[in-house]
Amino acid sequence: MRMFILFFLLGIFTVSSQKIYSSDYKSQSDVNIFVVDYKSQADLLVYKVDYKSQAKGNSGLWFFTNNKSEADVKVFFVDYKSQADLKIFFVDYKSQAGWNKKGQKHLLY
């Protein structure tokens, strides 16, 4: 029974969906994002999904919400790479999404 509880709790803390709210102000964000021009420059390759049920895990599948209260993470898109906590590149296909640099993965938990 203890093992079941341990695995259950580990699952809760390690699985994170990616419902994203794009805030208007840097002070309201959890993570500052810069969109790079090339895949190779990105920490994370992001694919925008159409339904929030598709945004599972921390794998670059993002669903943008209109309400701050529904979001798992609030982001602000900065103008300069030097201001960013995380650099992303938007990909055209779901299969391309994922982490290039896993060292930044903790930012979206």
N, C-alpha and C positions, 0 to 999 in steps of 0.2 A: 504494500500500500504506500509506503514512504517513497519508493521508487516512482510510482505513478504520479504522486504529487510533485516530486522533483522534476520529472519530465514535463508535466503540465505547466509548471511555473517557468521552466526554461523556454518552452514554446511561446508563452505569452510575452516574454521579454525579448525574444530574438526575432519574432515575426512582426514586421511592421508594414502596414500598407502605405501607399504613397498617394494620399489625397493631399493635393497642394493648393494653397491659397497664395496668390500673387498680391502682396500688399503694396500700397501706394507710398509707404514711408519705410525707410530703413530701420527706424526705431521700433517698428511693429513686427519685424521679421525675426525668424529663428536662424535663417541661413541667407547669406548674401551670395547671389548667383551671377556669373558672367557667362554669356553665350559666346563660345569661341567659333572661329571660322572653319576649323578643320578637326576631324575626328581625333587625330593623333594628339591634339592639344588638350583634349577633354579628360577630366577625371571620371565623368559619367556620361554615357550615351543614353539619351532620353527619348522614349517614344510616348507620344500623347495618346492615351486610350480614350474611347468614347463613353465608357461606362465605369462607374466607380468600382464595380465588382471585378473589373479586369485589372485593377491596380493592386496587385498582391505582392507582398514581400518588398525587399529593398533592392530591386533589380533594374531600376530605370523605367518602369512602367508607371507613368504619372497620369493622374486624373486631376484636372484643375477644377476646383469648386468655386462657386460664387460667394459662398458664405465662409467667413473666417472660422466660425464655430464648428464646421464640418471637417476642417482640415487637420491632417496629422502634422503637417509642417507648413509654416508660413515663410515664404521666400520674398526677397526683394532683388530685382534685377539691376545690378550696378552698371555704370558706364565704363569702368576701367577694370582690367584684369587684376590689377594690384589691390583693388578693394574687395575682391571676391574671397569667400571661404571655399567655394566650389565652382569649378569650371565645367560647363556642360556643352553638349552638342546635340541638337535635335536630329534624330534619324528618321528615315522614311518607312522603315519596316520594324515590326515588333521583335523579330528575331535578332535584330542588330543591337537592341538595348542591352546595357550592362556596364559594369565597372571596368575602366581602363586602369585606374589607380585605386586600389582597395583601401589605401591609407586614409581616405576621406570618407569612407563608408559610415563611420560613426556619426557623421553630421546629420544623417537622415533617420536616426533611431529615436 
